[in-house]
Amino acid sequence: MSINLLLRTNPTDRITRADHLLDAFADHDNAATVWSIWRPVATRPTTPAANDLLWLSIAVLAADALVLRSEAADGWTRDIGLKLKVGRPEWAAQLPGVDRMLRFLTGDEWSVRLGQGRPRVLNVPAVEADAVCLLSGGLDSLVGAINLLGSDDTSRVLLVGVEDSSYSAGRQAKLSVALSAAFPGRVAFRQTWTRFRQPTADQERPIPMRREQTTRSRSLLFLGSGLTAAAAIGPMVPLHVPENGLIGINVPLVPARSGTLSTRTTHPHFLDLLRGIAIAVGVQNPIVNNLRLQTKGEALTACARPDLLAALAPTSVSCAHPTATRYLGPGRTGRSGCGYCYPCLIRRASMHVAGLDDGAHYAFDVLTRPDFVNSPSTRADSLRATLAAIRRGAAATDVLRTGPVREFAQYANLHRRGLAEIEAWMRTATDPDVRARLR
C-alpha cells in the first residue's frame, strides 16, 4: 500500500489528498511541522533551480523518516508517494529519473509528483568562496578540506555541515574552528538542519511521533544543501564530497547485507544520477570526489598537510553510531567512536597505514579485547564479517553488488587494496582469537 505525503511551503497552499501533511513554513511558524534552517542565519536567496532541489531533499528526508519500514509488506521496502511544488518546468521530464535515483538510494518504490505553483524561496549562506566542501565531522571530509586549503595558498572554502545529531554537529564545529585557525581568513563554516516538530494545537495536521531510524536519504539533504550554497555563489563553484572509494561502493561483507541493506550514500552511481538530474534542471555546479579511487589509508597518507591531519584526526569521528559510547560505561564517552562498527574498523586500518592508530581512542579496542570476536554480542558482528571477507578474498565482481560503476577495473582494484589494508591492521592484533580467524 502506497503512503502519500504532501509538502506545503506556504500556509495558503491548497491541501490535496495525503496520508501525511508536511508543512514547512517560514520564520519558525508555529503551524509548521517541518523546520529547516541554517546556522548562522542565511541571508542570500538561492537560485530557482537549486531552491527546487533543496525542497526535494527536505521532502524526501521527511518521507524517509515518517514512513516506517516495519509497516511495509516485506518489513523493508516501502511504497512512497510524494507531492511538492517546484519552480522550474524542466523537472517534469526528470521525474522518472528522480524516482530511479531515490529507489537506488533508499531501496523503496518512489513516485514523486509535482503540484501547481512555485515553492517558497529559501535563503542560503551569504559567503564568497572558491569551493564548497561538505564537512561531516568524519576523517574523509577532514582530509578533503585540508587538501583544498593546503594545496592552494589563496583558495577560500565554505565548509557545509548538517546537524544530524548534537554529537556530529559538535565535531563539525570543532574541526571548522581548527581549520579556520590553520588557514586564517580562508574558511567559512555553516550548518543546516531539518527537524520534525512535536504536535501542537497550531498545526493543521500533526505528523506521527514515531520515526524510521534507517534513513538512507540523509546524504541527499547534505548534497542538496551543499549544492544550493555553491549555486548561490556561482554556477561553476564546485561542491566537494570527500569520501574514500571503499566506503563509497560499500561492498556488503556478508550476503545478508546485499542490496539496500548496505547504504549507498556516496555510491558513484547515486552521485551520477544526482548530477544528471541537477544539470538537467539548471544546477550546473560540479560534484567532485577526489578520494573516490583511494582507500581511506591512501587518502590519509596523501594528505596535503600530514601534520595538521595528525593533530585534528582525534577530533573527527567516523562511526556508525557515535552517540552509543555514552551508554557504554564510565570513561568511554567522548572517544573517536565505538571501535567495533564497520566504519570504525576501516578508520583504524587507515590510521594504521598513516602511523596514527591508537586503540585507546575508541570505546572498544577489538584487537586486544579477549574473547570479543567470539562473544555472542552483536557488537562483534562487523568484526566477524570483516574477518570472513578477508578469508574469502576479493573478487572483481564484488564491486557490482551494490550497484553499477563506470570505472569498474579501478574500483575492483581499489576493493582488493582496501581489504589488504584492513588485513594488515588486523594482523597486529594481540588477541589470539582474531589472529586465528585470519589464517
N, C-alpha and C positions, 0 to 999 in steps of 0.2 A: 504494500500500500504506500502510495506516494504521500510525503509530508510536504506541504506547501508553505512557503514563507514570503512575506511581502515587506520590502524595505521602503519606509517613508522618511524623507529628509526634511519635510516641512509639515507642520500641523494641518495645513489646508489640503494636503494631498488626499485624493479620494481613496477610500478603502474598498478593495475588491476581495474576493474570497481568498482566505488564507487560514491555515491552522495556527500560524504564529505571526504576529504583527511586530515588526522591528522598527521602532520609532527612534530615529537618530536626528534629534532636533538640535538647534544651535544654542550656545550660551548656557549650558547646563540647565536646559528647560526641565522643570520637574515632571513634565509629562513624558519625557523621553525614557525609553527602555535600554537604549544603547548610547554610550558616550564614547567619543573618540577625540583625543586632544593631543597636542604637542607640548612638551616641556623644554625650554621656556615657551611662552605663548608664541604661536606662529602669527606672522603679520603680513605675509605676501600671498595673494591668491595663486593657486596653481593653474596650469594650463587646462583648457577644457577636456582634452583627451586624457591627461593624467588624472584629472578630477574623477572622470568616469572609472578609470582603473582602480583608484583608491577606494571609491564607493563599492566597487565589485569585491575587492579584497576584504573590506569590512563586513559586507553582507555574507560572503562565503564563510568567514570565520564564525560569524554569529550562527549561521545554519549548522555548521560543523559542531559547534558547542551545544546547541539546543536539541538536535535530533539524536536520540540515544541509539547506539548500536545494539544494545540489549533488546530493543523492541523490533529490530529487523527480523525478517523471516528466518535468516540463517545465523542470526546473532552477530552479524558484522556488516553486511552490505546494505546500505540504506538507499532509498529512492527519494531524492530531494528535488523539489521544485522551488525555484527562487525567482521572484519578480522584482525588478528595480528599474528606475529611470536612468537614462544616460543622455548626454548632450550631443554626442556625435552620431550621425546616421550610419557611419561605417560599421558600427557594432552589429547591426542586423545580419550582415553577411558572415560575421565571425562567431556567431552563437554556436554552430556545430563544433568549431574548434575550441571554444570555451568549455563546452560540455566534455569534450575529449580530454582537455588538459586537466580539468577537475577530477574526472574519472581516474586518470592516471595518478594524480597526486593523493587522493583520499581513498580510492578503491570503492567508490559509491557510484550509483547512477544519478546523474545530474541533468536537470532541464532548466536552463536559465532563459527567462523571457523578459521582454522589455515593456515597460509601461509608457504611457504618453506624457510628454513634457520633459523638463530638464531637472536634474537634481540640484540641491543647494551647493554653492561653490565653497570648497574647503580652502583654508589657509595653510601654508607650509612655512618652514623657517626662512626668514629673510637674511640669508647668508650668501656671501660671494665665495666661491671655491672653484678650483680646477677639477676636482673629482669628488664624488660621494662614495663613501665606503661603509658598508654595514659593520657594526660593532656589536656582536652578540654577547661579548664577555668571555668568549672561548679563545683557545690558543691560536686557531687558524685566523680568526678575524684580527687578533693582535698582530700576528705576523704580517697579514695583508696591509694593515695600517702602517706598521713600521716600514715595510718595503716602499709604500707610496711616498712616505715622508723622508725616508733615509736615502733613497736613490736619487733625489732631486732636492736641491737646496732652496728652491723657491716655490714649489707647488703648495697650494692651500687645499686642505682636505676637510670636508664636512663629514663627521662620523655620525651615523644614524643608528640609534638603538631602539629596541622595542621592549617595553616593560612587561615582560611575560610573568615575572614574579618579582617581589621585592629583593630577593637574593640576586637574581641575574641583573636587575636594574642597578643594584649597588656595585656589582663588579664592573659593569659598563662605565658607571660614573667614575670609579677609582682609576680605571685604565685611561679614560679620557683626560683626567686631570694630570696623570703622569706623562701622557703623550704631549699634552699642552706645555708642560714644563720642559720636556726634552726638545720640542720644536716650537719655540716661542713665536707667537703671532701667526702661526700657520694652521692651527687646529681649531675647529668649532665642533661642538657636540650638541645634538638634540635627540631627545627621546620622545617616542609616541606610545600611546597605549589605547586599547579598546576595552571597555568594561560593560558588563551587562548588569543593569541596576536591579536592586531588590524591588518587589512590588510596592507601589504607593497608590494612594487614593487619586492622585492626579493623572495616572496613566490610563489611557483608554482601554488597553488590553495588556495586563502584565505578562511577562514571559515566565515560563516554568522555572522553578528553583533548581531542579536537577540539571547537572552539566555532564556532557560527554568528556571523558578525560583523554581519549585517543585523538585529539585534534591534529590532523595531518596538515591542515591548511594554514598554520601559523606562519610558515615561510612565505606564503603568498602575501600576507599583510606586511611582513618585513620587506619583501621585494617591492610591493606596491608603494610603501612609504618612502623607500629609497628612490624609486623612480620618480615619484611626484616631486620630491625635493630637488632631484637633479634636473628635471624638466623645467622647474621654475627658475633655475639658474641659467640654463641654456640648452638648446636641443641636442647638442653633441657632448654635453658633460657626461662622462661615463659613470655608471654605477658599478662599483667593485663588490663582488660577492666572494670573499676568500673562503674556500673550503677545499681540503685535500681530496684527491680523487678516490681514495679508498672509502672514505665516508660518503662521498658523492654518489658512487654507484651502489654502495651498501649491499654487497653480495650477502644473501642470507647464509648464516653459518650452518644451519640445520634445515632440512626440508620443511619443518613446521613453520619456519619464518619466511617461506616463499610468498610471492605475491605482495599484496599491500600490507601484510603483517610487518614487512620491513619498510621503514619510512623512505620517502623519495623527495625529501625537502629541497635538496640541491642536485638532484639527478640531472645529468646533462640533457636528457630527453625532455624533462619538465622545463628546464630553462630554455631549450629550443622552442618549445610550444609557446611559452610565455613571450619570448622575444618576437616570434612571428605575429602573435596577436597584437602586441603593443605597437609594433611598427605599422601594422595594417590600420589601426585606429588613430595613429598620429603621434605616438610616443616614440621618438627616434633614438633616444639615448641608448648607447651601447650597454649591454650587460656583460661584464668581464669577470672571469675567474682565472687568475693567473696561476692558481695552485692546482688546477683540475687534473693535470697529468703528473702530479707529485704525490708521494706518500707523505704522511704527516712528518716523519723523520726527515725526509728530504726537504720539506718546506722549512723546517726549523734550521737545518744546517746551512741552507742557502739564504737565510735572513740577512737583510742589508745591515742590520745593527745587532750582531750577536750579543754584545754587552748589554744593550738595552733589553733585549729579549730575555736574557738570563735574569735581569733584575725584576722584570714585570711578570714573567711566566707564573710565579706562585700566586699572583693576584687573579689570574684568569681561571676559568673553570670550564671543563669540557665533560660534563657529567649528564647522564640521562635523567637523574633525579637528585639534583644538588641539595635541595632542602631536606632530604631524608636524613642527612647527617645529624640534624637536631634531635632525632629520636633514638640515636644510637648510643647514648650514654655520655657521661662527663668526659670532657677533653676531646670530643670528636667533632664538635661544631667548628665552623669557620675553616674547614680544610678545603683542599682543591677538588674535592669530590668524594664520592663514596668509595672509589677504588675497585669496585667489583663489576660495574656495568661495562658494556662493550666500549662505549666512548672513553671511559677511564682506562681500560686496558690498552687501547690504541694510543691514548695520550702518554701513558707511562712508557710504552715501547718507543715512541718518538722521542721522548725526553731522554731515554737511554741512549739513543743514537747521538743526541746532542750533548751527552755527558751531564745532563741536568736531572736525572731521575732520583727521587728520594721517596721511598715508601712511607716515611713519617708524615708526608704532606696529605695523606689520604686517611679516611676513616678506617679502611681495611687495607692491609698490605697482603695481597693474595699470594705473593711469592714466599712469604716467611711464616704465614699463619698455619700451624699444624692442623691437619685434618680438614681444612676448609674446603678443598676441592672435592672431598668425599662426603661432605656433610649433606644431609637431606634438605638443607635450606635452599630456597630459590635464589638466594644471593649468589650462589656458586654456579648458577646456570650458564651465565655468559662465559665464565672461565672454562667450564667443561666443554661448551660448544666450540670455543675458540681452539682448545687443545685438540678436539676431534677434527676440526677443519684443517689444522696443521698436519695431523697424521694422514688425513685423506689427500692432502695436496691440492694445488690449484689447477683446474682445467680451464682452458681458454674460454670455453662457452659459459663458464660461471658468471661472467660479467653481463650476460644477457638475461639472467634470471630475474632481475628487477625491471628490465625494460631495454629497448633498443639503444645502442650507442653508435655514433658515426665513426669515432676513432677506435674501432674495435681492437686492432692489434696493439695500439698504445695502452688501452685500458686492460687488456689481457696481461700484458707485461707488468703493468702497474700493480695489478692484483697479486701476481706472483711475488713482486718485490715487497708488497705490503705484508703478506703472510710471513715472508722471510724475516722481515723487521720485527714482527711480533715474536716469532720463534726465537730469534737471537736474544731478545729480552727475557723470555721465559726460561731460557737455559741458564740464567743467572740465579734461578730460584734456589733457596736453601731448603725449602720443603721437599722432601724426597718424593712425596706423592705426586707433585706437579712434574718433577723431572721424569718420573716413571711413565707418566702418560705421554711424554714426548717421544719415547722410543719407538 
